[in-house]
Amino acid sequence: MGAGMHIGLLGGIEVASSGGQSLRFATRKTSLLFAALVLAGSKGLRRERVAAMLWADSGEQQARNSLRQALVDIRRLFPTTGDEAIRVEGNAHTIWLAANADEADIWMFDRNIQASDGASLATAADLYRGDLLDGLSFPGEIDEWLAPLRANYARKALDLAERLSLLPEMDASQEMACERLAERLVALDPCAEQAHRALIRIFRRRGKTNDAFRQFLACKEALKRELGVAPEAATQALVERIEAPEAEHRHEQAPSSSGPPETRAPRRETVAEPARPAVSI
């Protein structure tokens, strides 16, 4: 995690002390309670609801006791002192996490994707290490609660990759951040067309038309194999002026039967920037 950031939920849960030491929760449900507090932000969580959700197989009193014990475990990891950056607070009905705005990766991610400059968007791209709470899964109501949150952040990341790739100007570090994000997203979902388009644009920026065409073919094959559909028009438009490498090579080697070939000005790409995603936790 980055300097000053102690809570990571993107790509799995990772928590560190103010000194940088990795912290481990006593149980998986305690770690999920902590993650839920991070996701809830300043709104907090109703004690009754979170107890019923995390300990659905227990009676009401036992669920409340388990919640109290989990909160004790979290507070033990983050002792309440005057200069402590992370602490759990609450009242009779609600509990919430009090922390600085830069303590959690999802808070920084949500803030940076609201910007329009390349530096902020590249920062957000590097924060997206993978799916929200990757590797944590639970049956029943917990998974029903977690699944739409994961899907929401995956959509935000896809929109981010496309927005970055559509910027009229990017420096080398921003371009690399976009490429890394798009590659992670394609690895997570080979049918992620927005991520494929981002990679195609990056290859075209570098003049690597063969790589751009191969990326298009990888997208086309994944969509046909997994979903039985063709690429969207926006994806096909990116490569409509690019010949397959083998065909291009044959064209270059073919003898000319007349004068020099006709030269046509290249057509500019006209892909509209997608709408900016709404931010919600």
MARMAR-833319 format. One line per 10 residues: their letters; for each residue z, y, x of N, C-alpha, C. Coordinates in steps of 0.02 Angstrom, whole numbers, plus 50000, padded with zeros to 5 digits. Last residue first. Layout:
<atoms>
a	Z Y X Z Y X Z Y X; ...
</atoms>
This chain:
<atoms>
isvaprapea	49897 50222 48950 49940 50171 48981 49979 50137 48925; 49737 50294 48966 49792 50274 48924 49832 50220 48959; 49602 50399 48972 49658 50374 49010 49714 50357 48963; 49431 50365 48941 49494 50394 48919 49550 50362 48958; 49300 50388 49062 49345 50346 49021 49407 50383 49000; 49156 50488 49036 49217 50476 49074 49266 50438 49031; 48996 50415 49003 49053 50456 48981 49115 50438 49021; 48879 50402 49140 48916 50377 49082 48974 50421 49065; 48734 50499 49175 48803 50483 49195 48841 50459 49133; 48573 50423 49157 48624 50471 49135 48693 50449 49158
vterrparte	48447 50408 49272 48500 50373 49238 48555 50421 49220; 48315 50428 49329 48342 50470 49275 48394 50432 49236; 48241 50444 49487 48284 50405 49443 48315 50451 49391; 48073 50505 49505 48145 50512 49514 48183 50469 49464; 47936 50421 49573 47968 50447 49513 48043 50449 49522; 47837 50470 49714 47888 50427 49682 47920 50461 49623; 47664 50508 49700 47731 50533 49713 47782 50487 49679; 47543 50401 49768 47575 50430 49709 47646 50451 49726; 47389 50378 49845 47460 50395 49855 47487 50429 49793; 47275 50246 49856 47297 50307 49821 47371 50318 49831
ppgssspaqe	47225 50186 50018 47255 50178 49951 47275 50244 49922; 47064 50223 50091 47138 50222 50094 47167 50219 50024; 46926 50125 50025 46956 50177 50066 47032 50171 50066; 46918 49949 50005 46887 50014 49999 46922 50063 50044; 46987 49836 50030 46917 49828 50013 46882 49895 50006; 47103 49797 50156 47081 49847 50108 47007 49839 50094; 47189 49642 50169 47139 49689 50193 47117 49736 50138; 47368 49623 50158 47303 49614 50126 47252 49664 50153; 47491 49654 50210 47447 49615 50252 47376 49609 50224; 47555 49724 50109 47544 49759 50172 47493 49722 50216
hrheaepaei	47560 49624 50012 47520 49684 49999 47504 49721 50064; 47650 49536 50069 47581 49514 50059 47536 49574 50048; 47766 49617 50065 47739 49595 50129 47666 49574 50122; 47783 49629 49929 47772 49690 49968 47740 49672 50035; 47811 49499 49894 47750 49530 49868 47733 49592 49908; 47932 49482 49962 47875 49441 49980 47810 49472 49956; 48016 49582 49900 48000 49584 49971 47939 49543 49990; 47953 49650 49746 47989 49597 49780 47969 49597 49853; 47946 49829 49735 47915 49764 49732 47960 49713 49765; 48012 49956 49639 48023 49915 49699 47990 49848 49689
revlaqtaae	48008 50026 49525 47960 50047 49576 47967 50007 49640; 48109 49971 49451 48042 49964 49424 47988 49985 49474; 48242 49977 49479 48200 49939 49525 48128 49934 49501; 48305 50052 49381 48321 50066 49452 48274 50032 49500; 48269 49998 49260 48237 50061 49281 48249 50076 49354; 48354 49891 49245 48284 49878 49263 48249 49941 49288; 48470 49960 49207 48469 49921 49269 48398 49909 49292; 48433 50017 49086 48457 50061 49140 48456 50025 49207; 48407 49905 49007 48351 49948 49028 48371 49993 49086; 48502 49762 49065 48492 49821 49023 48435 49863 49051
pavglerkla	48438 49596 49100 48472 49659 49119 48456 49715 49071; 48443 49470 48968 48409 49506 49022 48449 49568 49041; 48549 49326 48935 48518 49391 48918 48485 49420 48980; 48637 49218 48949 48572 49207 48919 48536 49271 48898; 48758 49224 49014 48754 49252 48947 48688 49240 48912; 48747 49154 49137 48811 49158 49102 48805 49179 49029; 48610 49157 49176 48650 49096 49182 48711 49098 49137; 48570 49290 49153 48534 49235 49121 48576 49172 49120; 48662 49358 49234 48659 49372 49162 48624 49315 49125; 48630 49306 49360 48697 49297 49333 48697 49307 49257
ekcalfqrfa	48497 49350 49376 48511 49278 49374 48580 49265 49343; 48515 49490 49379 48472 49459 49328 48488 49384 49320; 48596 49506 49493 48619 49528 49427 48580 49491 49372; 48508 49459 49590 48574 49427 49582 48603 49443 49513; 48404 49552 49575 48392 49481 49560 48457 49444 49550; 48470 49668 49619 48445 49664 49551 48433 49591 49531; 48489 49633 49752 48547 49644 49709 48528 49640 49636; 48357 49629 49795 48395 49567 49795 48458 49574 49751; 48327 49766 49785 48292 49718 49742 48330 49652 49738; 48412 49817 49883 48419 49840 49814 48387 49790 49767
dntkgrrrfi	48361 49756 49997 48429 49739 49975 48440 49760 49903; 48236 49820 49998 48239 49748 49992 48308 49726 49968; 48271 49954 50018 48242 49934 49954 48243 49859 49944; 48365 50046 50092 48361 49973 50096 48336 49946 50030; 48394 50180 50095 48325 50160 50108 48315 50085 50113; 48516 50218 50056 48509 50200 50126 48438 50181 50145; 48496 50232 49920 48515 50291 49959 48503 50279 50034; 48478 50097 49887 48421 50143 49884 48435 50207 49923; 48608 50050 49900 48555 50023 49944 48494 50070 49945; 48667 50125 49797 48689 50134 49866 48636 50109 49914
rilarhaqea	48602 50073 49685 48594 50144 49702 48614 50157 49775; 48648 49940 49688 48577 49954 49694 48565 50026 49715; 48785 49961 49667 48762 49934 49731 48688 49948 49741; 48781 50010 49535 48810 50051 49588 48786 50027 49656; 48728 49899 49468 48689 49962 49472 48715 50007 49528; 48835 49810 49480 48770 49794 49511 48729 49858 49519; 48928 49879 49401 48942 49869 49472 48877 49852 49510; 48866 49871 49277 48880 49936 49306 48893 49931 49381; 48863 49730 49254 48801 49768 49268 48814 49836 49299; 48943 49597 49289 48962 49668 49284 48904 49712 49303
cpdlavlrea	48930 49462 49305 48888 49494 49253 48904 49568 49244; 49025 49417 49395 48955 49422 49418 48908 49455 49368; 49176 49479 49416 49132 49465 49359 49060 49473 49381; 49234 49483 49542 49276 49466 49485 49234 49445 49425; 49124 49521 49618 49158 49458 49635 49202 49435 49577; 49097 49643 49561 49047 49590 49553 49079 49522 49569; 49212 49712 49604 49200 49702 49532 49149 49647 49519; 49196 49714 49742 49255 49680 49713 49242 49664 49639; 49078 49790 49750 49079 49720 49774 49138 49681 49745; 49124 49913 49702 49072 49877 49665 49069 49803 49686
lrecameqsa	49218 49946 49803 49239 49936 49734 49188 49895 49695; 49134 49956 49915 49188 49907 49914 49211 49893 49843; 49049 50062 49875 49021 49996 49889 49076 49942 49885; 49141 50168 49865 49103 50146 49806 49076 50076 49816; 49181 50175 49998 49231 50161 49946 49197 50136 49882; 49061 50209 50059 49091 50145 50074 49143 50126 50022; 49044 50337 50006 48994 50286 49992 49022 50217 50004; 49153 50400 50063 49150 50394 49990 49099 50340 49970; 49119 50395 50197 49180 50362 50175 49180 50352 50099; 49000 50472 50202 48999 50402 50220 49060 50364 50194
dmepllslre	48991 50577 50054 48994 50567 50126 49000 50492 50139; 48871 50610 49929 48930 50573 49949 48931 50570 50025; 48792 50694 49795 48807 50692 49867 48871 50653 49877; 48777 50666 49661 48718 50688 49699 48729 50686 49774; 48846 50516 49596 48858 50582 49625 48797 50604 49666; 48828 50388 49554 48784 50438 49526 48796 50508 49554; 48929 50313 49609 48861 50300 49633 48811 50352 49608; 49039 50360 49533 49035 50373 49605 48963 50366 49630; 49007 50307 49407 49012 50379 49417 49005 50398 49491; 49012 50168 49433 48949 50199 49414 48951 50275 49424
aldlakrayn	49147 50152 49466 49095 50132 49514 49029 50166 49497; 49208 50197 49346 49219 50233 49409 49164 50216 49460; 49171 50099 49256 49148 50167 49245 49154 50208 49309; 49244 49994 49315 49171 49990 49309 49141 50059 49300; 49376 50041 49299 49349 50029 49366 49273 50026 49365; 49388 50044 49160 49395 50105 49198 49364 50098 49268; 49376 49907 49134 49324 49954 49109 49327 50020 49148; 49495 49863 49193 49431 49838 49218 49374 49884 49196; 49588 49926 49111 49582 49948 49180 49518 49922 49213; 49562 49853 48992 49556 49926 48993 49547 49951 49065
arlpalwedi	49594 49722 49025 49525 49739 49007 49513 49814 49012; 49732 49736 49045 49689 49715 49100 49617 49736 49086; 49768 49771 48914 49782 49817 48969 49738 49801 49029; 49734 49656 48841 49696 49718 48830 49709 49770 48884; 49829 49560 48905 49756 49553 48907 49718 49618 48894; 49965 49590 48877 49937 49604 48944 49861 49604 48944; 49991 49552 48745 50006 49621 48766 49969 49639 48831; 49957 49419 48750 49923 49462 48702 49933 49536 48719; 50051 49376 48841 49981 49376 48861 49940 49419 48814; 50165 49392 48761 50160 49428 48824 50087 49432 48846
egpfslgdll	50147 49306 48652 50145 49378 48641 50137 49418 48706; 50076 49163 48734 50102 49198 48676 50096 49273 48678; 50107 49135 48911 50081 49118 48844 50108 49166 48792; 50057 49229 49055 50109 49201 49013 50080 49185 48945; 50016 49265 49223 49994 49248 49155 50051 49214 49119; 49969 49343 49368 50024 49335 49321 49996 49320 49252; 49850 49361 49436 49892 49304 49454 49952 49294 49410; 49852 49537 49429 49813 49476 49442 49859 49420 49465; 49890 49660 49374 49937 49603 49377 49900 49537 49386; 49724 49706 49348 49794 49724 49336 49837 49661 49333
dgryldaata	49609 49650 49475 49632 49654 49405 49706 49672 49402; 49602 49749 49628 49585 49691 49586 49613 49702 49516; 49622 49867 49690 49617 49807 49733 49597 49745 49694; 49593 50021 49673 49580 49964 49629 49568 49902 49673; 49605 50116 49771 49666 50092 49740 49655 50030 49698; 49475 50150 49802 49512 50110 49851 49577 50083 49822; 49444 50227 49689 49407 50165 49703 49446 50120 49751; 49528 50338 49704 49539 50292 49648 49505 50225 49661; 49463 50394 49816 49534 50373 49820 49550 50323 49765; 49340 50425 49759 49343 50374 49812 49414 50349 49822
lsagdsaqin	49380 50526 49671 49352 50464 49644 49353 50408 49695; 49420 50623 49764 49469 50595 49717 49444 50529 49688; 49297 50647 49832 49357 50626 49869 49408 50593 49822; 49205 50692 49735 49196 50627 49768 49258 50602 49802; 49270 50765 49584 49248 50769 49653 49248 50699 49685; 49323 50755 49460 49251 50750 49464 49226 50752 49536; 49466 50665 49392 49434 50716 49432 49359 50706 49433; 49518 50556 49330 49505 50614 49288 49469 50670 49325; 49546 50466 49427 49483 50456 49391 49468 50513 49342; 49672 50509 49472 49613 50524 49512 49547 50513 49475
rdfmwidaed	49762 50463 49374 49756 50534 49388 49691 50551 49424; 49747 50324 49379 49732 50360 49317 49724 50435 49329; 49789 50302 49513 49721 50284 49491 49703 50324 49429; 49922 50341 49509 49876 50378 49552 49803 50365 49532; 49968 50244 49420 49977 50315 49404 49929 50357 49445; 49938 50127 49488 49903 50141 49425 49911 50213 49404; 50022 50133 49602 49949 50138 49610 49914 50154 49544; 50167 50237 49605 50132 50179 49579 50056 50187 49584; 50215 50357 49662 50248 50294 49679 50208 50232 49659; 50176 50484 49632 50136 50447 49681 50166 50380 49699
anaalwitha	50270 50538 49545 50202 50525 49519 50159 50483 49567; 50431 50457 49560 50383 50510 49577 50313 50489 49556; 50521 50389 49418 50493 50386 49486 50445 50443 49497; 50606 50296 49304 50601 50363 49331 50578 50358 49403; 50568 50194 49171 50569 50198 49244 50560 50271 49265; 50672 50157 49028 50613 50184 49061 50623 50187 49136; 50725 50099 48868 50732 50098 48941 50667 50124 48970; 50812 50132 48713 50751 50135 48755 50769 50131 48829; 50936 50126 48647 50876 50099 48615 50816 50091 48662; 51039 50183 48719 51053 50124 48678 50991 50090 48651
ngevriaedg	50945 50223 48867 50997 50237 48819 51007 50175 48776; 50900 50234 49044 50894 50213 48975 50951 50238 48932; 50816 50200 49201 50862 50238 49159 50854 50215 49087; 50791 50144 49363 50786 50127 49292 50838 50167 49254; 50705 50226 49498 50767 50203 49465 50752 50189 49391; 50647 50284 49650 50633 50240 49594 50699 50218 49564; 50696 50364 49752 50635 50386 49718 50621 50346 49655; 50857 50422 49791 50816 50364 49775 50756 50386 49731; 50949 50516 49825 50882 50527 49850 50835 50468 49834; 51069 50476 49763 51043 50543 49752 50971 50552 49773
ttpflrridv	51046 50310 49698 51075 50357 49744 51042 50424 49733; 51045 50156 49632 51044 50226 49610 51082 50269 49660; 50942 50032 49710 51009 50060 49695 51004 50134 49679; 50835 49928 49674 50828 50001 49681 50895 50034 49664; 50885 49801 49664 50832 49813 49713 50823 49887 49726; 50975 49821 49563 51001 49798 49628 50949 49809 49682; 50893 49850 49457 50935 49904 49485 50964 49885 49552; 50842 49721 49435 50797 49776 49456 50838 49832 49488; 50958 49652 49396 50921 49630 49455 50875 49685 49481; 50990 49723 49279 51038 49722 49335 51001 49702 49400
laqrlsnraq	50881 49688 49202 50890 49758 49222 50939 49764 49280; 50908 49552 49185 50847 49572 49220 50853 49644 49244; 51025 49561 49108 51028 49531 49175 50967 49550 49216; 50976 49618 48990 51026 49654 49030 51030 49627 49101; 50889 49516 48949 50862 49582 48966 50912 49620 49009; 50981 49415 48922 50931 49405 48976 50901 49471 48998; 51048 49473 48814 51084 49459 48876 51037 49450 48935; 50943 49476 48721 50973 49539 48743 51012 49529 48809; 50923 49339 48706 50869 49380 48732 50896 49447 48757; 51044 49300 48649 51027 49275 48715 50971 49316 48747
qegsdawlma	51033 49364 48525 51087 49383 48571 51070 49360 48642; 50917 49300 48470 50920 49373 48479 50973 49393 48530; 50869 49150 48562 50897 49185 48506 50904 49260 48522; 50711 49121 48647 50784 49125 48644 50806 49160 48580; 50577 49131 48657 50603 49064 48642 50679 49063 48640; 50551 49261 48696 50536 49242 48626 50566 49175 48608; 50578 49354 48799 50620 49295 48788 50613 49272 48716; 50483 49455 48795 50492 49418 48857 50532 49354 48848; 50490 49502 48661 50427 49482 48691 50437 49437 48752; 50623 49534 48638 50590 49484 48595 50526 49458 48626
avrerrlgks	50639 49633 48735 50680 49572 48737 50648 49516 48697; 50549 49729 48692 50537 49696 48756 50579 49633 48763; 50606 49765 48567 50539 49737 48571 50528 49700 48637; 50735 49814 48598 50726 49757 48552 50658 49724 48562; 50709 49924 48684 50746 49866 48707 50733 49804 48664; 50554 50001 48701 50609 49987 48655 50643 49922 48677; 50513 50088 48849 50506 50029 48807 50567 50022 48762; 50431 50244 48903 50481 50191 48903 50466 50135 48855; 50362 50359 48929 50374 50341 48858 50428 50287 48853; 50337 50367 49063 50394 50406 49037 50409 50391 48964
galvlaafll	50273 50201 49079 50283 50269 49105 50343 50303 49073; 50225 50077 49048 50248 50119 48993 50259 50191 49016; 50200 50023 49173 50144 50035 49128 50164 50082 49071; 50331 50009 49221 50283 50051 49257 50226 50071 49210; 50382 49919 49129 50412 49985 49134 50365 50033 49170; 50303 49808 49158 50298 49838 49092 50327 49909 49092; 50349 49778 49287 50280 49799 49278 50271 49834 49210; 50480 49737 49252 50470 49796 49295 50399 49823 49287; 50448 49624 49177 50485 49679 49146 50475 49743 49187; 50389 49547 49276 50348 49570 49221 50382 49628 49183
stkrtafrls	50499 49521 49356 50443 49558 49385 50398 49585 49330; 50574 49447 49263 50601 49510 49289 50545 49553 49319; 50492 49338 49248 50502 49382 49191 50533 49448 49212; 50501 49277 49373 50437 49305 49352 50445 49353 49293; 50654 49328 49457 50614 49284 49415 50548 49317 49398; 50697 49419 49556 50731 49355 49549 50689 49305 49509; 50572 49499 49660 50612 49495 49600 50640 49424 49592; 50566 49567 49822 50552 49510 49778 50599 49509 49719; 50489 49689 49925 50543 49671 49880 50521 49614 49834; 50454 49733 50093 50431 49700 50031 50490 49676 49991
qggssaveig	50494 49892 50160 50509 49820 50157 50487 49791 50090; 50482 50029 50166 50421 49988 50174 50433 49914 50173; 50589 50106 50135 50577 50093 50206 50517 50049 50219; 50592 50102 50000 50574 50165 50030 50561 50158 50105; 50518 49938 49966 50573 49986 49969 50549 50051 50001; 50382 49883 49862 50414 49893 49927 50470 49944 49922; 50287 49766 49773 50338 49818 49770 50372 49822 49838; 50153 49708 49685 50178 49717 49753 50226 49777 49752; 50056 49604 49585 50115 49648 49589 50142 49649 49660; 49876 49619 49579 49938 49581 49586 49996 49629 49592
gllgihmgag	49777 49711 49568 49766 49657 49615 49827 49613 49624; 49886 49839 49536 49815 49823 49536 49800 49771 49590; 50016 49872 49560 50003 49826 49504 49930 49804 49501; 50133 49926 49675 50063 49908 49666 50056 49857 49610; 50240 50047 49730 50228 50001 49674 50153 49988 49668; 50252 50142 49828 50295 50083 49833 50284 50032 49778; 50182 50262 49931 50173 50223 49870 50210 50158 49877; 50200 50317 50055 50231 50350 49999 50225 50313 49933; 50044 50257 50112 50107 50290 50129 50134 50326 50068; 49978 50117 50014 49974 50180 50051 50042 50210 50065
m	50000 49940 50042 50000 50000 50000 50000 50062 50043
</atoms>
